Amino acid sequence: TVNFALTPSAANAPGVVEGIVSGRDFTAKSGTSAAQATPIAHASVSVGTVATTTTDANGHYRMPNIPPGACRIAVAAAGYGSQTRSSTVVANQTTTANFILAKNDPGQTHNQNPP
């Protein structure tokens, strides 16, 4: 009897997606505290339909076991405009995707993803 195990090739091994989500009031005067990007806790981050998580108190998120290849990373947080961007996950590597979301102005609509 011969026993052997099938293991995925290194090219098919999952990767990791991580980063920091911050928010900023782009209408605030430069040099003011409101104009500085600050971490957003509890922002929703998703990689396509594969994984979804929320940021911690420091705006950090980490999603392991993401299949390698092209993907779309979407971020949303209450009181801020959402963002979506394309990225590529590489097997056995960490892909960093940081986001700075625009604080919503109740009187205006911000489009973070122009055509």
N, C-alpha and C positions, 0 to 999 in steps of 0.2 A: 504494500500500500504506500502510495506517495501522497503526502499532505502538502498543500501549498495554499497560500492566501493571496487573494487579489487585492492590490492596493491601488488607489488612484495615482496617476502619474503626477509629478510635481507641477506640470502645467495646468492640471485640473484642481489642484489644491486650493482651498478657499483663501481669501485675503481678509483684511480688516479695513473698515472705513471709520475714521475718527476725526474730530475737529472741535472747534469752539464756535458757538453762536453768540454774537454780540448784537446790541442794538444801539442806534444812534439817532439823534434828532438832527436831521440834515438842515432844518430851518433855523437852528440855534446859531447865535453868533460864534465865530471862531474864538477859541480860547476859553469859552465858558464850559462849565462842567457838563451841561446838556449836550454840547457838541462832541464830547468824548464818547467813544464806543464803550459800552459796559456789558458784561456777560448777561445773558438771558437764561434764567432758570426755567425749567419745564417746557422749553420749546420742543415741538414735535419734529423729528427728523426721520425721513424714510428713504430707503434705497429701493426704488421701483416698488414691486409688490413682494420683495424678498424679505425685508426687515424694516421694523419701525421701533424707535426708541424715543426717550425724552432726555433733555439735557439735565445735568446736575446743577447744584447751586452756583457753580463756577462757569456755567454755560458749556461744559464739556460733554461730548457724547462719544461712544465707542460701540461699534457693531462688528463683532467677529463673524466668521463663517459666511462671508459674502462670496458668491461664485465669481470667478474671474471673468473679465470682459467689460464691455461698455455698459454704463448704467446711468440713471437719472437720480440725483439726490435732491430731495425736496425738503424745505424747512418752513415751518409756520409757527408763529407765536402770537398770543393775544396782544392786541395793541400795536402790532408791527405788520408791515407788508411782508408777504411771503416771497421766497426765492426758490428757483429750481435751476440746477445746472447739470451739464453732462460731465461725466468723469469715467475713468477706466480703472477697474480693480485688477491688480496684478497678483497672481498666485503667490502665496507665502510672503506677501509684503503688506505694509500699511499704507493706505491712501489717505492723505490728509485733505479735508475739505472744510475750510473755515468760512463763515458767513457773517456779514454785517447787514442786519435788517434795518430798514428805515422805520422810525417811529411814525405811526399814523397820525396825521393831522385831522381832527374831526371835520374840518371844513374842506379837505382836499382828498383826492384819491391818488395813491402812489402806485404806479405800475413798475414793479421790479423786473419784469420780464418783457421788455419791449419786443415787438416782432422783428 
